Amino acid sequence: MFGNVLLNSLWVGFLAGMISGMVKIGWEAMFPPRNKARNAVNPPQRLLQQMGVPASVTHATVTEAENQEVPYVALIMHFGFSVVFAILFVFLANFWGWVTYDQGSLYGIVIWIAFHWIILPALGTIPPAWKQPLYENLSEFFGHIVWAWTIYIVALALPVSGVYF
């Protein structure tokens, strides 16, 4: 049983993380959480720089469609975060159904509070929540709800090995 849950969590969580990561990028395209000045070094880039990764790496880009510079290191961080927490969601949901409360919305809010109010401000990666613009808090709050809801929906659509939540 545990082996099935683990394999299911890895596979379904990976797919849900990739899809929800794309949804979150789309959300931020419509409702940018940071202005251009604050996004010059976005939180994933800043966190890596705090860990000693040089800006030449954190700001590395690849040219797409002949004119679009894509910061691939930040995207790796973005999708890595999404995949890890989607795997965790699917895994936990198999043992504690409350994780799926309100179709995953509560999970998104908990992750938002943990990272945007506690962990990243404590590390000095972003300012404390009360020093962030209101639109940043609102964008991240609702963006995490939509992100987690997407994980939930994808996980429901992809039952594997007879393991459901």
N, CA and C atoms as a LAMMPS dump frame, in Angstrom:
ITEM: TIMESTEP
0
ITEM: NUMBER OF ATOMS
495
ITEM: BOX BOUNDS ff ff ff
-5.0000000000000000e+02 5.0000000000000000e+02
-5.0000000000000000e+02 5.0000000000000000e+02
-5.0000000000000000e+02 5.0000000000000000e+02
ITEM: ATOMS id mol type element x y z
1 1 1 N 0.823 -1.2 0
2 1 2 C 0 0 0
3 1 3 C 0.864 1.26 0
4 2 1 N 1.829 1.331 0.942
5 2 2 C 2.662 2.525 1.027
6 2 3 C 3.438 2.746 -0.271
7 3 1 N 3.954 1.663 -0.855
8 3 2 C 4.691 1.777 -2.115
9 3 3 C 3.825 2.334 -3.23
10 4 1 N 2.564 1.878 -3.306
11 4 2 C 1.636 2.41 -4.314
12 4 3 C 1.36 3.886 -4.095
13 5 1 N 1.159 4.252 -2.832
14 5 2 C 0.894 5.664 -2.518
15 5 3 C 2.095 6.52 -2.896
16 6 1 N 3.283 6.04 -2.571
17 6 2 C 4.492 6.804 -2.886
18 6 3 C 4.679 6.967 -4.393
19 7 1 N 4.553 5.878 -5.131
20 7 2 C 4.697 5.964 -6.594
21 7 3 C 3.614 6.848 -7.208
22 8 1 N 2.385 6.694 -6.735
23 8 2 C 1.28 7.524 -7.2
24 8 3 C 1.565 8.994 -6.912
25 9 1 N 2.046 9.271 -5.718
26 9 2 C 2.337 10.648 -5.326
27 9 3 C 3.425 11.26 -6.206
28 10 1 N 4.444 10.489 -6.502
29 10 2 C 5.53 10.992 -7.339
30 10 3 C 5.05 11.282 -8.758
31 11 1 N 4.319 10.34 -9.348
32 11 2 C 3.876 10.499 -10.733
33 11 3 C 2.792 11.568 -10.862
34 12 1 N 1.72 11.414 -10.091
35 12 2 C 0.611 12.364 -10.171
36 12 3 C 1.066 13.734 -9.674
37 13 1 N 1.857 13.761 -8.616
38 13 2 C 2.375 15.032 -8.098
39 13 3 C 3.253 15.749 -9.105
40 14 1 N 4.068 14.993 -9.825
41 14 2 C 4.906 15.614 -10.857
42 14 3 C 4.028 16.266 -11.929
43 15 1 N 3.058 15.523 -12.442
44 15 2 C 2.178 16.073 -13.481
45 15 3 C 1.36 17.25 -12.953
46 16 1 N 0.802 17.103 -11.751
47 16 2 C 0.013 18.191 -11.164
48 16 3 C 0.891 19.413 -10.898
49 17 1 N 2.124 19.18 -10.486
50 17 2 C 3.046 20.292 -10.229
51 17 3 C 3.408 21.046 -11.5
52 18 1 N 3.64 20.314 -12.569
53 18 2 C 3.968 20.978 -13.837
54 18 3 C 2.777 21.788 -14.353
55 19 1 N 1.595 21.207 -14.316
56 19 2 C 0.416 21.912 -14.822
57 19 3 C 0.067 23.096 -13.921
58 20 1 N 0.096 22.896 -12.609
59 20 2 C -0.22 24 -11.704
60 20 3 C 0.839 25.098 -11.781
61 21 1 N 2.083 24.717 -12.057
62 21 2 C 3.14 25.73 -12.249
63 21 3 C 2.849 26.605 -13.454
64 22 1 N 2.324 25.986 -14.52
65 22 2 C 1.946 26.768 -15.703
66 22 3 C 0.763 27.685 -15.387
67 23 1 N -0.183 27.173 -14.62
68 23 2 C -1.336 27.989 -14.229
69 23 3 C -0.873 29.192 -13.409
70 24 1 N 0.052 28.977 -12.475
71 24 2 C 0.545 30.073 -11.618
72 24 3 C 1.275 31.114 -12.454
73 25 1 N 2.034 30.687 -13.455
74 25 2 C 2.699 31.646 -14.342
75 25 3 C 1.652 32.464 -15.099
76 26 1 N 0.604 31.806 -15.568
77 26 2 C -0.476 32.522 -16.244
78 26 3 C -1.163 33.507 -15.32
79 27 1 N -1.377 33.086 -14.075
80 27 2 C -1.979 33.981 -13.081
81 27 3 C -1.118 35.229 -12.907
82 28 1 N 0.184 35.026 -12.766
83 28 2 C 1.083 36.165 -12.54
84 28 3 C 1.228 37.035 -13.776
85 29 1 N 0.974 36.479 -14.961
86 29 2 C 0.975 37.312 -16.168
87 29 3 C -0.221 38.26 -16.155
88 30 1 N -1.358 37.769 -15.639
89 30 2 C -2.558 38.609 -15.562
90 30 3 C -2.54 39.541 -14.355
91 31 1 N -2.012 39.053 -13.234
92 31 2 C -1.993 39.811 -11.982
93 31 3 C -0.574 39.791 -11.405
94 32 1 N 0.337 40.566 -11.999
95 32 2 C 1.731 40.533 -11.536
96 32 3 C 1.834 40.877 -10.049
97 33 1 N 2.528 40.041 -9.282
98 33 2 C 2.64 40.305 -7.854
99 33 3 C 3.643 41.409 -7.513
100 34 1 N 4.575 41.663 -8.394
101 34 2 C 5.604 42.669 -8.111
102 34 3 C 5.727 43.639 -9.279
103 35 1 N 6.091 44.894 -8.943
104 35 2 C 6.357 45.851 -10.019
105 35 3 C 7.72 45.522 -10.638
106 36 1 N 8.06 46.201 -11.725
107 36 2 C 9.302 45.872 -12.446
108 36 3 C 10.537 46.05 -11.58
109 37 1 N 10.544 47.086 -10.748
110 37 2 C 11.708 47.326 -9.894
111 37 3 C 11.883 46.196 -8.879
112 38 1 N 10.779 45.774 -8.256
113 38 2 C 10.869 44.698 -7.262
114 38 3 C 11.083 43.345 -7.916
115 39 1 N 10.763 43.232 -9.198
116 39 2 C 10.928 41.956 -9.88
117 39 3 C 12.258 41.863 -10.625
118 40 1 N 13.069 42.918 -10.555
119 40 2 C 14.379 42.883 -11.216
120 40 3 C 15.195 41.694 -10.7
121 41 1 N 15.052 41.421 -9.415
122 41 2 C 15.585 40.197 -8.811
123 41 3 C 14.388 39.565 -8.117
124 42 1 N 13.774 38.579 -8.766
125 42 2 C 12.567 37.979 -8.195
126 42 3 C 12.939 37.066 -7.014
127 43 1 N 11.97 36.68 -6.197
128 43 2 C 12.289 35.879 -5.002
129 43 3 C 13.115 34.614 -5.256
130 44 1 N 12.822 33.815 -6.295
131 44 2 C 13.69 32.646 -6.499
132 44 3 C 15.143 33.045 -6.801
133 45 1 N 15.321 34.09 -7.603
134 45 2 C 16.683 34.547 -7.914
135 45 3 C 17.374 35.061 -6.651
136 46 1 N 16.655 35.828 -5.857
137 46 2 C 17.227 36.383 -4.625
138 46 3 C 17.604 35.263 -3.654
139 47 1 N 16.744 34.283 -3.518
140 47 2 C 17.031 33.172 -2.61
141 47 3 C 18.302 32.441 -3.042
142 48 1 N 18.43 32.177 -4.324
143 48 2 C 19.639 31.52 -4.825
144 48 3 C 20.876 32.378 -4.578
145 49 1 N 20.751 33.689 -4.785
146 49 2 C 21.885 34.583 -4.546
147 49 3 C 22.253 34.597 -3.068
148 50 1 N 21.267 34.514 -2.191
149 50 2 C 21.546 34.441 -0.755
150 50 3 C 22.304 33.16 -0.408
151 51 1 N 22.12 32.134 -1.227
152 51 2 C 22.812 30.859 -1.004
153 51 3 C 24.178 30.829 -1.691
154 52 1 N 24.56 31.946 -2.319
155 52 2 C 25.877 32.043 -2.92
156 52 3 C 25.938 31.818 -4.418
157 53 1 N 24.797 31.631 -5.051
158 53 2 C 24.778 31.446 -6.505
159 53 3 C 24.945 32.827 -7.146
160 54 1 N 25.9 32.985 -8.047
161 54 2 C 26.139 34.307 -8.64
162 54 3 C 24.981 34.77 -9.531
163 55 1 N 24.828 36.089 -9.62
164 55 2 C 23.763 36.69 -10.436
165 55 3 C 23.873 36.256 -11.898
166 56 1 N 25.079 35.994 -12.364
167 56 2 C 25.232 35.549 -13.755
168 56 3 C 24.509 34.225 -13.997
169 57 1 N 24.369 33.427 -12.947
170 57 2 C 23.638 32.164 -13.063
171 57 3 C 22.149 32.398 -12.808
172 58 1 N 21.82 33.124 -11.734
173 58 2 C 20.41 33.309 -11.379
174 58 3 C 19.637 34.101 -12.436
175 59 1 N 20.335 34.921 -13.193
176 59 2 C 19.693 35.715 -14.243
177 59 3 C 19.957 35.159 -15.646
178 60 1 N 20.498 33.952 -15.719
179 60 2 C 20.767 33.34 -17.023
180 60 3 C 19.462 33.176 -17.793
181 61 1 N 19.529 33.465 -19.061
182 61 2 C 18.331 33.369 -19.9
183 61 3 C 18.619 32.556 -21.147
184 62 1 N 17.554 32.145 -21.768
185 62 2 C 17.614 31.515 -23.072
186 62 3 C 16.651 32.309 -23.946
187 63 1 N 17.024 32.495 -25.205
188 63 2 C 16.167 33.247 -26.115
189 63 3 C 15.162 32.314 -26.751
190 64 1 N 13.909 32.696 -26.645
191 64 2 C 12.821 31.909 -27.201
192 64 3 C 12.09 32.763 -28.227
193 65 1 N 11.638 32.168 -29.276
194 65 2 C 10.885 32.863 -30.337
195 65 3 C 11.669 34.055 -30.874
196 66 1 N 12.959 33.904 -30.909
197 66 2 C 13.901 34.867 -31.485
198 66 3 C 13.981 36.216 -30.783
199 67 1 N 13.113 36.51 -29.816
200 67 2 C 13.203 37.816 -29.169
201 67 3 C 12.794 37.81 -27.703
202 68 1 N 12.344 36.692 -27.183
203 68 2 C 11.871 36.623 -25.803
204 68 3 C 12.951 36.008 -24.922
205 69 1 N 13.474 36.788 -23.988
206 69 2 C 14.46 36.282 -23.034
207 69 3 C 13.729 35.588 -21.885
208 70 1 N 14.006 34.317 -21.687
209 70 2 C 13.345 33.539 -20.648
210 70 3 C 14.364 33.209 -19.561
211 71 1 N 14.121 33.654 -18.328
212 71 2 C 15.046 33.355 -17.224
213 71 3 C 14.876 31.917 -16.747
214 72 1 N 15.595 31.011 -17.374
215 72 2 C 15.349 29.59 -17.149
216 72 3 C 15.697 29.12 -15.744
217 73 1 N 16.639 29.747 -15.069
218 73 2 C 16.978 29.322 -13.71
219 73 3 C 15.808 29.616 -12.771
220 74 1 N 15.204 30.788 -12.92
221 74 2 C 14.033 31.124 -12.109
222 74 3 C 12.872 30.175 -12.435
223 75 1 N 12.739 29.788 -13.689
224 75 2 C 11.677 28.845 -14.062
225 75 3 C 11.925 27.463 -13.455
226 76 1 N 13.183 27.047 -13.408
227 76 2 C 13.503 25.759 -12.774
228 76 3 C 13.107 25.804 -11.301
229 77 1 N 13.409 26.918 -10.634
230 77 2 C 13.019 27.075 -9.227
231 77 3 C 11.498 27.066 -9.093
232 78 1 N 10.816 27.804 -9.963
233 78 2 C 9.356 27.906 -9.926
234 78 3 C 8.705 26.531 -10.077
235 79 1 N 9.105 25.8 -11.114
236 79 2 C 8.513 24.491 -11.351
237 79 3 C 8.981 23.467 -10.322
238 80 1 N 10.212 23.589 -9.851
239 80 2 C 10.692 22.689 -8.8
240 80 3 C 9.858 22.828 -7.539
241 81 1 N 9.584 24.072 -7.14
242 81 2 C 8.733 24.339 -5.982
243 81 3 C 7.355 23.728 -6.196
244 82 1 N 6.787 23.979 -7.349
245 82 2 C 5.438 23.502 -7.654
246 82 3 C 5.366 21.977 -7.637
247 83 1 N 6.334 21.328 -8.231
248 83 2 C 6.345 19.865 -8.275
249 83 3 C 6.527 19.279 -6.871
250 84 1 N 7.467 19.798 -6.104
251 84 2 C 7.712 19.27 -4.754
252 84 3 C 6.458 19.389 -3.893
253 85 1 N 5.795 20.548 -3.934
254 85 2 C 4.627 20.726 -3.075
255 85 3 C 3.381 20.054 -3.632
256 86 1 N 3.343 19.772 -4.917
257 86 2 C 2.253 18.963 -5.473
258 86 3 C 2.433 17.503 -5.054
259 87 1 N 3.664 17.004 -5.106
260 87 2 C 3.933 15.636 -4.645
261 87 3 C 3.553 15.512 -3.172
262 88 1 N 3.947 16.499 -2.373
263 88 2 C 3.611 16.49 -0.951
264 88 3 C 2.097 16.501 -0.745
265 89 1 N 1.383 17.313 -1.51
266 89 2 C -0.081 17.377 -1.418
267 89 3 C -0.705 16.012 -1.694
268 90 1 N -0.327 15.4 -2.801
269 90 2 C -0.908 14.11 -3.177
270 90 3 C -0.57 13.052 -2.127
271 91 1 N 0.667 13.058 -1.668
272 91 2 C 1.08 12.081 -0.655
273 91 3 C 0.283 12.256 0.634
274 92 1 N 0.239 13.472 1.15
275 92 2 C -0.476 13.73 2.4
276 92 3 C -1.969 13.452 2.27
277 93 1 N -2.537 13.786 1.122
278 93 2 C -3.975 13.596 0.906
279 93 3 C -4.386 12.137 1.003
280 94 1 N -3.471 11.229 0.737
281 94 2 C -3.775 9.803 0.838
282 94 3 C -3.889 9.336 2.284
283 95 1 N -3.371 10.108 3.221
284 95 2 C -3.407 9.729 4.629
285 95 3 C -4.272 10.662 5.467
286 96 1 N -4.296 11.928 5.101
287 96 2 C -5.062 12.933 5.837
288 96 3 C -5.926 13.707 4.85
289 97 1 N -7.168 13.29 4.737
290 97 2 C -8.086 13.895 3.775
291 97 3 C -8.297 15.387 3.965
292 98 1 N -8.072 15.889 5.204
293 98 2 C -8.278 17.315 5.453
294 98 3 C -7.352 18.179 4.611
295 99 1 N -6.274 17.616 4.107
296 99 2 C -5.348 18.373 3.246
297 99 3 C -6.077 18.867 2.001
298 100 1 N -7.095 18.129 1.578
299 100 2 C -7.835 18.494 0.36
300 100 3 C -9.002 19.443 0.653
301 101 1 N -9.104 19.916 1.884
302 101 2 C -10.234 20.772 2.272
303 101 3 C -10.452 21.907 1.27
304 102 1 N -11.692 22.098 0.921
305 102 2 C -12.11 23.127 -0.027
306 102 3 C -11.369 22.992 -1.358
307 103 1 N -11.277 21.753 -1.802
308 103 2 C -10.644 21.401 -3.08
309 103 3 C -9.197 21.907 -3.179
310 104 1 N -8.475 21.806 -2.088
311 104 2 C -7.065 22.176 -2.074
312 104 3 C -6.793 23.629 -1.74
313 105 1 N -7.837 24.443 -1.677
314 105 2 C -7.641 25.88 -1.425
315 105 3 C -6.924 26.14 -0.101
316 106 1 N -7.313 25.401 0.941
317 106 2 C -6.668 25.589 2.242
318 106 3 C -5.169 25.296 2.145
319 107 1 N -4.8 24.263 1.405
320 107 2 C -3.389 23.922 1.208
321 107 3 C -2.641 25.098 0.576
322 108 1 N -3.235 25.701 -0.439
323 108 2 C -2.622 26.856 -1.084
324 108 3 C -2.43 28.011 -0.119
325 109 1 N -3.418 28.255 0.725
326 109 2 C -3.32 29.349 1.705
327 109 3 C -2.23 29.047 2.724
328 110 1 N -2.157 27.798 3.174
329 110 2 C -1.114 27.418 4.14
330 110 3 C 0.271 27.593 3.527
331 111 1 N 0.453 27.169 2.285
332 111 2 C 1.753 27.329 1.616
333 111 3 C 2.069 28.811 1.441
334 112 1 N 1.083 29.619 1.074
335 112 2 C 1.289 31.069 0.919
336 112 3 C 1.734 31.687 2.245
337 113 1 N 1.029 31.379 3.322
338 113 2 C 1.399 31.93 4.632
339 113 3 C 2.801 31.464 5.018
340 114 1 N 3.059 30.172 4.853
341 114 2 C 4.366 29.629 5.243
342 114 3 C 5.504 30.315 4.51
343 115 1 N 5.349 30.524 3.202
344 115 2 C 6.459 31.077 2.429
345 115 3 C 6.455 32.598 2.34
346 116 1 N 5.301 33.202 2.129
347 116 2 C 5.27 34.651 1.893
348 116 3 C 5.123 35.469 3.173
349 117 1 N 4.716 34.852 4.261
350 117 2 C 4.608 35.566 5.526
351 117 3 C 5.665 35.147 6.542
352 118 1 N 6.195 33.915 6.401
353 118 2 C 7.114 33.42 7.432
354 118 3 C 8.511 33.143 6.879
355 119 1 N 8.652 32.14 6.02
356 119 2 C 9.979 31.655 5.617
357 119 3 C 10.776 32.69 4.82
358 120 1 N 10.231 33.167 3.701
359 120 2 C 10.985 34.109 2.86
360 120 3 C 11.268 35.433 3.555
361 121 1 N 10.314 36.019 4.318
362 121 2 C 10.665 37.224 5.077
363 121 3 C 11.724 36.951 6.155
364 122 1 N 11.632 35.793 6.83
365 122 2 C 12.622 35.459 7.866
366 122 3 C 14.019 35.325 7.274
367 123 1 N 14.098 34.847 6.038
368 123 2 C 15.394 34.723 5.363
369 123 3 C 15.871 36.036 4.766
370 124 1 N 15.004 37.048 4.763
371 124 2 C 15.355 38.335 4.158
372 124 3 C 15.233 38.321 2.637
373 125 1 N 14.565 37.315 2.098
374 125 2 C 14.403 37.202 0.649
375 125 3 C 13.372 38.19 0.129
376 126 1 N 12.309 38.366 0.882
377 126 2 C 11.276 39.354 0.556
378 126 3 C 10.983 40.145 1.822
379 127 1 N 10.386 41.326 1.675
380 127 2 C 10.032 42.094 2.871
381 127 3 C 8.915 41.399 3.665
382 128 1 N 8.763 41.769 4.934
383 128 2 C 7.628 41.235 5.697
384 128 3 C 6.313 41.578 4.993
385 129 1 N 5.288 40.766 5.227
386 129 2 C 4.003 40.924 4.531
387 129 3 C 3.446 42.34 4.667
388 130 1 N 3.583 42.944 5.84
389 130 2 C 3.013 44.28 6.053
390 130 3 C 3.793 45.373 5.326
391 131 1 N 4.987 45.049 4.808
392 131 2 C 5.762 46.013 4.027
393 131 3 C 5.664 45.759 2.532
394 132 1 N 4.936 44.701 2.149
395 132 2 C 4.711 44.414 0.739
396 132 3 C 3.479 45.193 0.287
397 133 1 N 3.454 45.61 -0.97
398 133 2 C 2.249 46.276 -1.466
399 133 3 C 1.035 45.354 -1.367
400 134 1 N -0.135 45.943 -1.157
401 134 2 C -1.361 45.159 -1.044
402 134 3 C -1.567 44.269 -2.265
403 135 1 N -1.294 44.816 -3.471
404 135 2 C -1.518 44.017 -4.686
405 135 3 C -0.618 42.79 -4.715
406 136 1 N 0.554 42.858 -4.121
407 136 2 C 1.431 41.68 -4.077
408 136 3 C 0.825 40.602 -3.188
409 137 1 N 0.366 41.004 -2.009
410 137 2 C -0.273 40.036 -1.113
411 137 3 C -1.522 39.431 -1.746
412 138 1 N -2.338 40.258 -2.39
413 138 2 C -3.56 39.749 -3.019
414 138 3 C -3.247 38.813 -4.182
415 139 1 N -2.302 39.197 -5.031
416 139 2 C -1.934 38.356 -6.163
417 139 3 C -1.399 37.009 -5.689
418 140 1 N -0.519 37.027 -4.711
419 140 2 C 0.064 35.78 -4.207
420 140 3 C -0.971 34.939 -3.465
421 141 1 N -1.849 35.581 -2.69
422 141 2 C -2.891 34.854 -1.963
423 141 3 C -3.8 34.107 -2.926
424 142 1 N -4.398 34.82 -3.863
425 142 2 C -5.312 34.177 -4.803
426 142 3 C -4.573 33.268 -5.786
427 143 1 N -3.347 33.646 -6.143
428 143 2 C -2.546 32.799 -7.028
429 143 3 C -2.251 31.443 -6.402
430 144 1 N -1.984 31.416 -5.099
431 144 2 C -1.722 30.143 -4.426
432 144 3 C -2.997 29.308 -4.292
433 145 1 N -4.127 29.965 -4.138
434 145 2 C -5.392 29.225 -4.094
435 145 3 C -5.638 28.549 -5.443
436 146 1 N -5.492 29.3 -6.53
437 146 2 C -5.703 28.74 -7.87
438 146 3 C -4.669 27.649 -8.156
439 147 1 N -3.442 27.877 -7.75
440 147 2 C -2.365 26.894 -7.932
441 147 3 C -2.711 25.574 -7.233
442 148 1 N -3.103 25.652 -5.952
443 148 2 C -3.403 24.438 -5.195
444 148 3 C -4.681 23.768 -5.712
445 149 1 N -5.658 24.561 -6.117
446 149 2 C -6.881 23.993 -6.675
447 149 3 C -6.552 23.217 -7.949
448 150 1 N -5.626 23.739 -8.735
449 150 2 C -5.209 23.039 -9.957
450 150 3 C -4.545 21.71 -9.612
451 151 1 N -3.72 21.696 -8.586
452 151 2 C -3.105 20.438 -8.142
453 151 3 C -4.202 19.439 -7.791
454 152 1 N -5.179 19.878 -7.04
455 152 2 C -6.29 19.014 -6.626
456 152 3 C -7.037 18.449 -7.831
457 153 1 N -7.387 19.32 -8.765
458 153 2 C -8.16 18.902 -9.945
459 153 3 C -7.36 17.907 -10.789
460 154 1 N -6.087 18.196 -11.012
461 154 2 C -5.254 17.283 -11.814
462 154 3 C -5.107 15.95 -11.083
463 155 1 N -4.887 15.993 -9.775
464 155 2 C -4.737 14.748 -9.015
465 155 3 C -6.009 13.91 -9.065
466 156 1 N -7.156 14.55 -9.019
467 156 2 C -8.42 13.803 -9.129
468 156 3 C -8.57 13.163 -10.5
469 157 1 N -8.086 13.848 -11.506
470 157 2 C -8.241 13.358 -12.884
471 157 3 C -7.252 12.251 -13.227
472 158 1 N -6.23 12.039 -12.408
473 158 2 C -5.178 11.074 -12.731
474 158 3 C -5.012 9.986 -11.666
475 159 1 N -6.068 9.274 -11.309
476 159 2 C -5.868 8.2 -10.328
477 159 3 C -4.987 7.097 -10.912
478 160 1 N -4.036 6.654 -10.137
479 160 2 C -3.094 5.635 -10.591
480 160 3 C -3.015 4.54 -9.506
481 161 1 N -2.884 3.307 -9.926
482 161 2 C -2.656 2.169 -9.023
483 161 3 C -3.772 1.998 -7.995
484 162 1 N -4.97 2.478 -8.279
485 162 2 C -6.084 2.293 -7.359
486 162 3 C -6.001 3.131 -6.11
487 163 1 N -5.105 4.144 -6.067
488 163 2 C -4.975 4.989 -4.89
489 163 3 C -5.705 6.291 -5.169
490 164 1 N -6.685 6.587 -4.338
491 164 2 C -7.48 7.805 -4.522
492 164 3 C -7.51 8.57 -3.213
493 165 1 N -7.823 9.832 -3.299
494 165 2 C -8.053 10.585 -2.059
495 165 3 C -9.372 11.291 -2.142
